[in-house]
Amino acid sequence: MSLRIYDTATAEVRTFVPLQPGKVGLYYCGATVQGDPHVGHIRSGIAFDQLTRWLRASGYEVTVVRNVTDIDDKILAKSAASFQAFDPADPDAPAVPNEPWWALAYRYEQVFQRAYDVLGVQRPTYEPRATGHITEMHQLIQLLIDRGHAYPAADGSGDVYFDVRSWDKYGSLTRQRIEDMQAAPDVEPEFAGRKRDPRDFALWKGYKDGEPATAAWPSPWGAGRPGWHVECSAMVTKYLGTEFDIHGGGLDLRFPHHENEMAQSQAAGHGFASFWMHNGMVTFEGEKMSKSVGNIVTPTEMLEVAEPLVVRYYLGQAHYRSALDYNPGSLAEAAAAVERIEGFMQRALKFASEGEAARQVGAFVAGPVPAAFRDAMDDDLNVPQALAAVHEAVRRGNTALGAQDKDAVLEALREVWAMTDVLFINPLDEHWSKGGGEAEYRALDMLVRSQLEERRAAREAKDWARADAIRDTLAEAGILVEDSVDGAAWSLGDR
C-alpha cells in the first residue's frame, strides 16, 4: 500500500506521488506572532511533524518550510496599545513599555519556538519571516498586475488589490461562488470604496497616517506593507518553487487565506500545491475555543499539569482531520497510555538484558515497523490506528513477559521502539527522558511566576518599593522582567 492523502482541493483521498521522485516539498502555515500560542497552533505543528517524520521514515528526502508572519494588522494594533497604555506623566499608570511592533513580534516568535521545541516538533528546513521577503512580494504583485489579475487603487493611496472576478477559478478550494462570499475583511471599511469588488483582497496596503514608519517599505505603488495572503505565496515560491507537493495548515485557514493564496499563485501562472492538507481544530468540552468565552487553553497550561511527552501524545492522538476535544480528564488518559508504553519498554529492557550485559539499547531500534502500523500511516496518516498497533504490540509484549518468552519480548520491544520513534513518542528517547532541560525550566518558571504575582499585588497596592525590590532580586539572579499589556513576562538575561 502506498501513501494516500486527503486533498482538500479535490475533496478525495488520492495516492501521493511527489513531483520529484524521492523528494517532497512541504509548506505549512506557521504563526502570526502577535500573542502566546494556544493548543490549536501546536496541534497543527505536531500534525505536520508526524507527516514529516513518516515521509522520512518512508525514504523521502523532505524539505519543510514553515513561515513566520511578523508583520500584520494585529501585531501593529497590539504594539500601538502598549504605547497608548503608557503615560509617563501618570505615576499610577501601569508600567507598560513602549514596545515596537518588531520587538513584540520577535518576543512572541520565541515563545512559539519554545513550545514547538519542548513538544518535539522538528525545526523546519527553512523558517522565513515575512519581513525578509518584501522584494519577492513586489515581484509577485507586479506579475499579477501585468497579467491583469491585480490593480492599484485609483486614488493613489498605494493599495493594490487582487481582482477576484478576473480569475474564474476563485472559490474552487472551498467550493464557493463569489456571489455567496462576504466582503474581504482586510481593509478598513472607510477605504472599501477603493475596490472594484468587495471581495477583492489586499496584496499591498498603502501607508496611513499614524502607522509606525518602520512598518512601511518603499514599493512601485508607494510606501506600505504586504497583505497577509501574498506573504505565503511569495515565501513558498522562493523556497520550494512555483510547484511543490503539499501545502498544509489549520482548517480555519482554508478560507480566506488558502483560497486567496491558491488564486493569486495560480493566476500568476504557478502550478502551486499538488495537495492541500488541513488539520482539525481543538475544542473545549465540545465548544470552539474563544477568547470571548474564556475557554482558551495554552501549551503552558497543559505543561503545568502534564509532562511534555504526555501533551504531545494527547495533541497527536486523533486523526489530523478530526476535531480534538479537550476536557479536564484528557491529559490523565494520555498519561495512562504513555505509562503503559513506558512500563512495558522498561520491563522488557530489564528482562532482555539479564545475563546479556553486552546488549545495547540501540539494538532495539533497527526493527522495521509492523505492517499494521505502516498501513495505518499510509492511509491518510491514520494515527489512531497506528497507535492501536503500538498498544497491541505492548499487549503482546506484556503477555510474552508473563510467559518468560524472550524472543517474543524482543520482537515486541523492537516493534514498539520503531513505531514510537516514528511518532516521536518513545518514552526512552533522550528528548523525553532528559526532558531537554524542560523540567528544570518549568520548575524555575513556577518560582518566578510566584514572584511576579507578588510583584503585581504590590503594584496594585501602590507599594512601589516592594515591587521594585522583587524586580531587582530577579535581576540579580539573571532574570529579566518585561511588562506588557498582557502582564509581566520573564526571560534569562546574560550573566
C-alpha positions as CSV (number, residue, x, y, z in Angstrom):
1,M,0.0,0.0,0.0
2,S,1.4,3.4,-1.0
3,L,0.8,6.6,0.9
4,R,-2.7,8.1,0.3
5,I,-3.6,11.7,1.4
6,Y,-6.9,13.5,1.6
7,D,-6.6,16.5,-0.7
8,T,-8.9,19.4,0.3
9,A,-8.9,20.8,-3.2
10,T,-10.4,17.7,-4.8
11,A,-12.2,16.5,-1.6
12,E,-10.9,13.0,-2.1
13,V,-8.2,10.7,-0.8
14,R,-5.5,10.5,-3.5
15,T,-2.4,8.4,-3.9
16,F,0.6,10.6,-3.1
17,V,3.1,10.9,-6.0
18,P,5.8,13.5,-5.5
19,L,6.8,15.9,-8.3
20,Q,10.4,14.7,-8.0
21,P,10.9,11.0,-7.2
22,G,12.2,10.5,-3.7
23,K,11.8,14.2,-2.7
24,V,9.0,16.0,-1.0
25,G,8.4,19.8,-0.6
26,L,6.1,20.6,2.3
27,Y,4.9,24.1,3.3
28,Y,2.7,24.7,6.3
29,C,1.5,27.9,7.7
30,G,3.2,28.9,11.0
31,A,2.4,31.6,13.5
32,T,1.2,35.1,13.2
33,V,3.3,36.2,16.2
34,Q,1.0,38.7,17.9
35,G,0.4,36.7,21.1
36,D,1.0,33.5,23.0
37,P,0.3,30.2,21.2
38,H,-2.8,28.2,22.0
39,V,-3.1,24.4,21.6
40,G,-4.6,24.8,18.2
41,H,-1.4,26.3,16.9
42,I,0.7,23.5,18.4
43,R,-1.6,20.7,17.3
44,S,-1.1,21.9,13.7
45,G,2.7,21.8,14.2
46,I,2.5,18.2,15.7
47,A,0.3,17.0,12.8
48,F,2.7,18.2,10.2
49,D,5.6,17.0,12.2
50,Q,4.1,13.5,12.2
51,L,3.7,13.7,8.4
52,T,7.3,14.8,8.0
53,R,8.6,12.0,10.2
54,W,6.5,9.4,8.3
55,L,7.7,10.7,4.9
56,R,11.3,10.5,6.1
57,A,10.7,7.0,7.6
58,S,9.3,6.0,4.2
59,G,12.6,7.0,2.5
60,Y,11.7,10.5,1.2
61,E,14.0,13.5,1.4
62,V,11.7,16.2,2.8
63,T,12.2,19.9,2.7
64,V,9.9,21.6,5.2
65,V,9.1,25.3,5.2
66,R,7.1,26.9,8.0
67,N,6.7,30.7,7.8
68,V,6.5,33.4,10.5
69,T,4.1,36.2,9.9
70,D,5.9,39.0,11.7
71,I,4.0,42.0,10.1
72,D,0.2,42.1,10.5
73,D,-2.6,44.4,11.5
74,K,-2.9,42.6,14.9
75,I,0.8,43.0,15.6
76,L,0.6,46.7,14.9
77,A,-2.5,47.1,16.9
78,K,-1.0,45.4,19.9
79,S,2.1,47.4,19.7
80,A,0.1,50.6,19.5
81,A,-1.8,49.6,22.6
82,S,1.4,49.3,24.5
83,F,2.3,52.9,23.7
84,Q,-1.2,54.2,24.5
85,A,-1.3,52.4,27.8
86,F,2.0,54.0,29.0
87,D,1.7,57.5,30.4
88,P,4.9,58.8,32.0
89,A,3.0,61.8,33.4
90,D,0.7,59.5,35.4
91,P,2.6,57.8,38.3
92,D,-0.3,55.4,38.8
93,A,-0.4,54.2,35.2
94,P,0.7,50.6,34.5
95,A,4.4,50.4,33.8
96,V,3.8,49.1,30.2
97,P,6.9,49.5,28.0
98,N,6.6,51.2,24.6
99,E,7.1,48.0,22.6
100,P,7.8,48.5,18.9
101,W,5.9,46.1,16.6
102,W,9.1,44.3,15.5
103,A,10.2,43.7,19.1
104,L,6.7,42.4,20.1
105,A,6.7,40.0,17.1
106,Y,10.2,38.7,17.9
107,R,9.3,38.2,21.5
108,Y,6.2,36.0,20.6
109,E,8.2,34.2,17.9
110,Q,10.5,32.9,20.7
111,V,7.5,31.8,22.8
112,F,6.2,29.8,19.8
113,Q,9.6,28.3,19.1
114,R,10.0,27.2,22.7
115,A,6.6,25.4,22.7
116,Y,7.5,23.7,19.4
117,D,10.8,22.6,20.8
118,V,9.5,21.3,24.1
119,L,6.9,19.2,22.4
120,G,9.3,17.7,19.9
121,V,8.2,19.5,16.7
122,Q,11.2,19.3,14.5
123,R,12.5,22.7,13.3
124,P,11.8,23.2,9.6
125,T,14.4,23.2,6.9
126,Y,13.6,26.9,6.4
127,E,11.5,29.2,8.6
128,P,11.3,32.5,6.7
129,R,9.9,35.7,8.2
130,A,7.5,37.8,6.0
131,T,9.5,41.0,6.6
132,G,12.6,39.3,5.0
133,H,10.8,38.8,1.7
134,I,9.3,42.1,0.6
135,T,11.2,42.1,-2.7
136,E,9.7,38.7,-3.6
137,M,6.3,40.0,-2.8
138,H,6.8,43.1,-5.0
139,Q,7.7,40.8,-7.9
140,L,4.6,38.6,-7.4
141,I,2.3,41.6,-7.2
142,Q,3.8,43.2,-10.3
143,L,3.4,39.9,-12.2
144,L,-0.3,39.8,-11.2
145,I,-0.8,43.4,-12.3
146,D,0.9,42.6,-15.6
147,R,-1.3,39.5,-16.2
148,G,-4.5,41.5,-15.5
149,H,-5.3,40.0,-12.1
150,A,-4.5,42.9,-9.8
151,Y,-4.8,46.6,-9.8
152,P,-3.5,49.6,-7.8
153,A,-6.2,51.7,-6.2
154,A,-7.2,54.6,-8.5
155,D,-6.9,57.2,-5.7
156,G,-3.1,56.9,-5.4
157,S,-3.3,55.6,-1.8
158,G,-0.7,52.9,-2.6
159,D,-3.2,50.0,-2.1
160,V,-3.1,47.1,-4.5
161,Y,-5.9,44.5,-4.8
162,F,-6.4,41.1,-6.3
163,D,-9.3,41.2,-8.7
164,V,-11.2,38.1,-7.8
165,R,-13.6,38.3,-10.8
166,S,-10.6,38.2,-13.1
167,W,-9.8,34.6,-12.0
168,D,-12.6,32.2,-12.9
169,K,-11.4,29.5,-10.5
170,Y,-11.7,31.8,-7.5
171,G,-13.5,29.8,-4.8
172,S,-12.5,26.4,-6.1
173,L,-10.6,25.3,-3.0
174,T,-13.6,25.8,-0.7
175,R,-16.2,25.2,-3.5
176,Q,-17.9,28.6,-3.1
177,R,-19.4,31.0,-5.6
178,I,-18.1,34.6,-5.5
179,E,-21.7,35.9,-5.1
180,D,-22.1,33.9,-1.9
181,M,-18.9,35.2,-0.3
182,Q,-18.7,38.1,2.2
183,A,-16.5,41.1,1.6
184,A,-12.8,40.7,2.3
185,P,-12.2,42.0,5.9
186,D,-8.6,43.0,5.3
187,V,-9.3,46.7,4.5
188,E,-10.8,49.2,6.9
189,P,-14.5,50.0,6.0
190,E,-13.8,53.6,5.2
191,F,-11.4,52.6,2.4
192,A,-13.5,49.8,0.9
193,G,-14.5,52.1,-1.9
194,R,-11.1,51.7,-3.4
195,K,-12.0,48.2,-4.5
196,R,-13.7,47.1,-7.7
197,D,-15.5,44.3,-5.8
198,P,-15.9,44.0,-2.0
199,R,-14.4,40.5,-2.3
200,D,-11.1,41.8,-3.7
201,F,-8.4,41.4,-1.2
202,A,-5.3,43.5,-0.4
203,L,-1.9,42.5,-1.9
204,W,-0.3,45.7,-0.7
205,K,-1.5,48.2,1.9
206,G,-0.5,51.8,1.4
207,Y,0.9,53.6,4.4
208,K,-1.6,55.5,6.5
209,D,-1.1,58.4,8.9
210,G,-0.5,57.2,12.5
211,E,1.2,53.9,11.5
212,P,4.8,53.5,12.5
213,A,7.2,54.5,9.8
214,T,9.2,51.3,10.4
215,A,6.2,49.2,9.2
216,A,6.3,50.7,5.7
217,W,8.6,49.7,2.8
218,P,9.1,51.5,-0.5
219,S,7.3,49.9,-3.4
220,P,6.4,50.8,-7.0
221,W,2.9,51.8,-5.7
222,G,4.0,53.8,-2.7
223,A,5.2,53.1,0.8
224,G,3.3,50.4,2.6
225,R,3.3,46.8,3.8
226,P,2.1,43.5,2.4
227,G,-1.3,41.9,2.7
228,W,-1.4,38.7,4.6
229,H,-2.1,36.3,1.8
230,V,0.7,37.4,-0.6
231,E,3.3,36.8,2.1
232,C,2.9,33.0,2.0
233,S,2.8,32.8,-1.8
234,A,6.0,34.7,-2.2
235,M,7.8,32.7,0.5
236,V,6.8,29.3,-0.6
237,T,7.8,30.0,-4.2
238,K,11.2,31.2,-3.1
239,Y,12.0,28.1,-1.1
240,L,10.0,25.3,-2.9
241,G,9.5,26.7,-6.4
242,T,6.3,27.5,-8.3
243,E,5.1,23.9,-8.0
244,F,5.5,21.8,-4.9
245,D,4.0,18.8,-3.2
246,I,2.0,19.7,-0.1
247,H,0.6,22.8,1.4
248,G,-0.8,22.5,4.9
249,G,-2.4,24.4,7.8
250,G,-5.3,24.5,10.2
251,L,-8.8,24.1,8.9
252,D,-9.6,27.7,9.9
253,L,-7.1,28.9,7.3
254,R,-8.9,27.3,4.4
255,F,-10.8,30.5,3.7
256,P,-9.9,33.1,3.1
257,H,-6.2,32.6,3.5
258,H,-5.5,29.4,1.5
259,E,-8.2,30.2,-1.0
260,N,-6.5,33.5,-1.7
261,E,-3.1,32.0,-1.8
262,M,-4.1,29.5,-4.3
263,A,-5.9,32.0,-6.5
264,Q,-3.1,34.6,-6.6
265,S,-0.4,32.0,-7.2
266,Q,-2.2,30.2,-10.0
267,A,-3.3,33.5,-11.5
268,A,0.4,34.3,-11.7
269,G,1.0,31.1,-13.7
270,H,2.3,28.9,-10.9
271,G,1.1,25.3,-10.5
272,F,1.4,25.8,-6.7
273,A,0.5,22.9,-4.4
274,S,-0.3,19.4,-5.6
275,F,-2.0,18.5,-2.3
276,W,-3.8,20.6,0.3
277,M,-3.9,19.2,3.8
278,H,-5.9,20.8,6.7
279,N,-5.8,19.7,10.3
280,G,-8.9,19.9,12.5
281,M,-9.5,22.3,15.4
282,V,-9.1,21.7,19.2
283,T,-12.4,22.2,21.1
284,F,-13.0,22.6,24.8
285,E,-15.7,20.2,26.1
286,G,-17.4,20.3,22.7
287,E,-17.3,24.1,22.2
288,K,-15.0,26.1,20.0
289,M,-12.2,27.8,21.9
290,S,-12.7,31.5,22.0
291,K,-11.1,34.4,23.9
292,S,-14.5,36.0,24.4
293,V,-15.8,32.8,26.0
294,G,-12.6,32.4,28.1
295,N,-12.0,28.7,27.3
296,I,-8.7,29.1,25.5
297,V,-6.1,26.5,26.6
298,T,-2.4,27.2,26.1
299,P,0.5,24.8,25.9
300,T,1.9,26.4,29.1
301,E,-1.3,25.5,31.0
302,M,-1.1,21.9,29.8
303,L,2.6,21.6,30.7
304,E,1.8,22.7,34.2
305,V,-0.2,19.5,34.8
306,A,1.5,17.0,32.5
307,E,4.9,16.1,31.1
308,P,5.8,17.3,27.6
309,L,5.6,13.7,26.2
310,V,2.0,13.4,27.6
311,V,1.0,16.7,26.0
312,R,2.5,15.6,22.6
313,Y,0.7,12.2,22.8
314,Y,-2.6,13.9,23.6
315,L,-2.4,16.6,20.9
316,G,-1.2,14.0,18.3
317,Q,-3.5,11.0,19.1
318,A,-6.6,11.9,17.0
319,H,-6.8,11.8,13.2
320,Y,-5.3,15.0,11.9
321,R,-8.5,15.9,10.1
322,S,-10.8,15.4,13.0
323,A,-11.7,17.8,15.8
324,L,-9.8,17.1,19.1
325,D,-11.9,17.8,22.1
326,Y,-10.1,18.8,25.4
327,N,-11.6,18.2,28.8
328,P,-10.1,18.0,32.3
329,G,-9.5,14.3,32.1
330,S,-7.9,14.3,28.7
331,L,-4.3,14.6,29.9
332,A,-4.8,11.9,32.6
333,E,-5.9,9.5,29.9
334,A,-2.9,10.3,27.7
335,A,-0.6,9.9,30.7
336,A,-2.0,6.5,31.4
337,A,-1.4,5.5,27.8
338,V,2.2,6.7,27.9
339,E,2.8,4.9,31.2
340,R,1.6,1.6,29.6
341,I,4.1,2.0,26.8
342,E,7.0,3.1,29.0
343,G,6.2,0.4,31.6
344,F,6.5,-2.3,29.0
345,M,9.6,-0.9,27.5
346,Q,11.4,-0.6,30.8
347,R,10.4,-4.1,31.9
348,A,11.3,-5.6,28.5
349,L,14.7,-4.0,28.6
350,K,15.4,-5.3,32.1
351,F,14.2,-8.8,31.2
352,A,16.2,-8.9,27.9
353,S,19.4,-7.6,29.4
354,E,19.6,-10.1,32.3
355,G,22.7,-12.2,31.6
356,E,23.4,-10.2,28.4
357,A,25.4,-7.3,29.7
358,A,26.9,-6.6,26.2
359,R,23.4,-6.0,24.7
360,Q,22.9,-2.3,23.9
361,V,19.6,-0.4,23.9
362,G,20.3,0.6,20.3
363,A,19.9,-3.0,19.2
364,F,16.1,-2.5,19.5
365,V,16.0,0.5,17.2
366,A,16.7,-1.4,14.0
367,G,13.4,-3.3,13.7
368,P,11.0,-2.3,11.0
369,V,7.5,-1.1,11.8
370,P,4.8,-3.7,11.6
371,A,2.6,-3.9,8.6
372,A,-0.5,-2.7,10.5
373,F,1.3,0.4,11.6
374,R,2.6,1.1,8.0
375,D,-0.8,0.6,6.5
376,A,-2.4,2.9,9.0
377,M,0.1,5.7,8.4
378,D,-0.2,5.2,4.6
379,D,-3.9,5.5,5.0
380,D,-4.1,9.3,5.1
381,L,-1.9,9.4,8.2
382,N,-4.3,7.4,10.4
383,V,-2.5,7.9,13.7
384,P,-5.4,6.4,15.8
385,Q,-5.0,3.1,14.0
386,A,-1.2,3.4,14.2
387,L,-1.4,3.9,18.0
388,A,-3.7,0.9,18.1
389,A,-0.8,-1.1,16.6
390,V,1.5,0.3,19.2
391,H,-0.7,-0.8,22.1
392,E,-1.4,-4.2,20.5
393,A,2.4,-4.7,20.4
394,V,2.6,-3.6,24.1
395,R,-0.1,-6.1,25.0
396,R,1.7,-8.9,23.2
397,G,4.9,-7.9,24.8
398,N,3.4,-8.0,28.3
399,T,1.9,-11.4,27.6
400,A,5.4,-12.6,26.5
401,L,6.9,-11.2,29.6
402,G,4.5,-13.2,31.7
403,A,5.4,-16.3,29.8
404,Q,9.2,-15.5,30.0
405,D,9.4,-15.8,26.2
406,K,12.5,-13.8,25.5
407,D,12.2,-13.9,21.7
408,A,8.7,-12.7,21.7
409,V,9.5,-9.9,24.2
410,L,12.4,-8.7,22.0
411,E,10.2,-8.8,18.9
412,A,7.5,-6.7,20.6
413,L,10.1,-4.3,22.0
414,R,11.6,-3.7,18.6
415,E,8.2,-3.0,17.1
416,V,7.2,-0.7,19.9
417,W,10.5,1.1,19.7
418,A,10.3,1.6,15.9
419,M,6.7,2.8,16.0
420,T,7.1,5.2,18.8
421,D,10.2,6.6,17.2
422,V,8.3,7.4,14.1
423,L,5.6,9.2,16.1
424,F,8.2,10.7,18.4
425,I,6.5,9.4,21.5
426,N,9.3,6.9,22.5
427,P,9.4,7.5,26.3
428,L,13.1,6.3,26.3
429,D,14.2,8.9,23.7
430,E,16.7,11.3,25.1
431,H,14.4,14.3,24.4
432,W,11.8,12.9,26.8
433,S,14.0,11.0,29.3
434,K,16.2,14.0,30.0
435,G,13.3,16.5,29.4
436,G,15.5,18.7,27.2
437,G,16.0,20.8,30.3
438,E,12.2,21.4,30.4
439,A,11.7,20.0,33.9
440,E,14.2,22.5,35.2
441,Y,12.7,25.3,33.1
442,R,9.2,24.6,34.4
443,A,10.3,24.5,38.0
444,L,12.1,27.8,37.5
445,D,9.0,29.2,35.7
446,M,6.8,28.3,38.6
447,L,9.1,30.0,41.1
448,V,9.5,33.2,39.0
449,R,5.8,33.4,38.3
450,S,5.1,33.3,42.0
451,Q,7.4,36.3,42.4
452,L,5.8,38.1,39.6
453,E,2.4,37.6,41.1
454,E,3.6,39.0,44.4
455,R,5.1,42.0,42.5
456,R,1.7,42.5,40.7
457,A,-0.1,42.6,44.0
458,A,2.5,45.1,45.4
459,R,2.0,47.4,42.4
460,E,-1.8,47.2,42.8
461,A,-1.3,48.2,46.4
462,K,1.0,51.0,45.2
463,D,3.8,49.5,47.2
464,W,6.4,50.6,44.7
465,A,9.3,49.9,46.9
466,R,8.3,46.2,47.3
467,A,7.6,45.9,43.6
468,D,11.0,47.3,42.7
469,A,12.7,45.1,45.2
470,I,11.2,42.0,43.7
471,R,12.3,43.1,40.2
472,D,15.8,43.9,41.5
473,T,16.1,40.5,43.2
474,L,15.1,38.7,40.0
475,A,17.6,40.8,38.0
476,E,20.4,39.8,40.5
477,A,19.6,36.2,39.6
478,G,19.9,37.0,35.9
479,I,16.1,37.1,35.2
480,L,14.8,40.0,33.1
481,V,11.2,41.1,33.6
482,E,9.3,42.7,30.7
483,D,5.9,44.3,31.3
484,S,3.3,44.5,28.6
485,V,-0.5,45.0,28.2
486,D,-0.8,41.2,28.7
487,G,1.1,41.3,32.0
488,A,4.7,40.6,33.0
489,A,6.9,38.0,31.2
490,W,10.4,36.9,32.1
491,S,13.5,35.6,30.4
492,L,17.0,34.7,31.2
493,G,19.5,37.5,30.6
494,D,23.2,37.4,30.0
495,R,25.3,37.0,33.1
